[in-house]
Amino acid sequence: MSNNFTNTNLDENSKELSCCIVIPTYNNHKTLKRVIDGVLKHGLGYHIIVVNDGSTDSTDKILEDYQSTITLITNPTNQGKGTSLRKAFVKAWDMGFQNAITIDSDGQHYPEDIHLFIDTAKQNPGALIMGSRNMEQEGVPSKSSFGNKFSNFWFKVETGITLPDTQTGFRLYPLEPISKIKLYTNKFETEIEVIVKLAWKKVPFIPVKIDVLYDPDERVTHFRPFKDFTRISILNTYLVTLTLLWYLPIRAINSIKKEAIKSNESNLKKSLSIGFGFFMGIFPIWGFQLLVGIPLTFFFRLNKVLFVAAANISIPPFIPFVIFFSYLFGKPFVDNETQITSLSSLTLESIHLNFVQYFIGAVLLALVAGIVSTGLSLLLFNVFRKGK
């Protein structure tokens, strides 16, 4: 299921931030009333949307007392936290809200911290504000701490962004970018899918420190370690695949473009960085090109990003071409009539002659490639970066 939002304008009140507060709940009758009361007290008057995800306990009865003060969405059966959040986002956007704070109903979050999200959002319009729990404090379940570290690692792989807490349910979402992405998951993994896709949309992330309470006598968690961890793993496999095939190359290209237009370097220095990258990428010290080249870029104060990008001429798809042309370049300089065509022709002399031919050719090819790429780069930079 994908999001299909149609925003209808809502007359804004005097609030500086267009925001509502979303509380998804499923069989949390022990803590639900305390959470709603806390949000009413500390929610700064922001409208509340509660999503009852097919609860079978006394949730319905508890919510009867708040009918006049909240907007209630009821799922006839339990459909998962992800479905509840997606329905709440659609509802909030349809009501005209630009942001939505989500807070769990299991009592682990303190409504007193809502003002932290509001204050941060006012200073950073359009940002996704993530509550950051102290997962090392006493009472935090070990599986929760491990799961958070696991999620943080894969989130950084998929987005390049480091966050201290990617599994928190206490967040402030900007709704406009959410209205432009497609979400396919329905359970706990939705909270990962949405932040990864928002990161891909260049939405800024800002963590804020929040308090957390894990009361074993009150808190009820519906996270099923095997099933939900499997779902999250499948989602991460899908997201990592997309990252490797599409978003990682885009990030690399954007990084190279940023370095190419950076104004504090001359055209000559940028061109020399590219030329040196081609030279080291072809130079016949396989496996050591970057190990040798990067320290030299520091010594000569060259552009490291442009150097590494150019040095990737030696990545696997190009290696056969590099070896072939190196061998051709070396042919005029070595009297080599031995061709290795079978095991019987594989002798020490033939190995030596063919290697020497390749080595000399590779050095020459590296020099030519370095000089030519420097010249072409300088020409292009002079055309597109005049005066630099």
Buried (B, 14 or more C-beta within 10 A) or exposed (E): EEBEBEBEEEEEEEEEBBBBBBBBBBBBBBBBBBBBEBBBEBBEEBBBBBBBBBBEBEBEEBBEEBEEEBBBBBBEEBBBBBBBBBBBBBBBBBBBBBBBBBBBBBBBBBBEBBEBBBEBBEEBEEBBBBBBBEBEEEEBBEEBBEBBEBBBEBBEBBBEBEBBBBBBBBBBBBBBBBBEBEBEBBBBBBBBBBBBBBBBEEBBBBBBEBBBBBEEEBBBBBBEEEEBBEBBEEBBEBBBEBBEEEBBEEBBEEBBEEBBEBEEBEBBBBBBBBBBBBBBBBBBEEEEBBEEBBEEBEEEEBBBBBBBBBBBBBEEEEEEEBBEBBBEBBEEEBEBEBEEEEEEEEEEEBEEBBBBBBBBBBBBBBBBBBEEBBEEBBEBBBEEBEEB
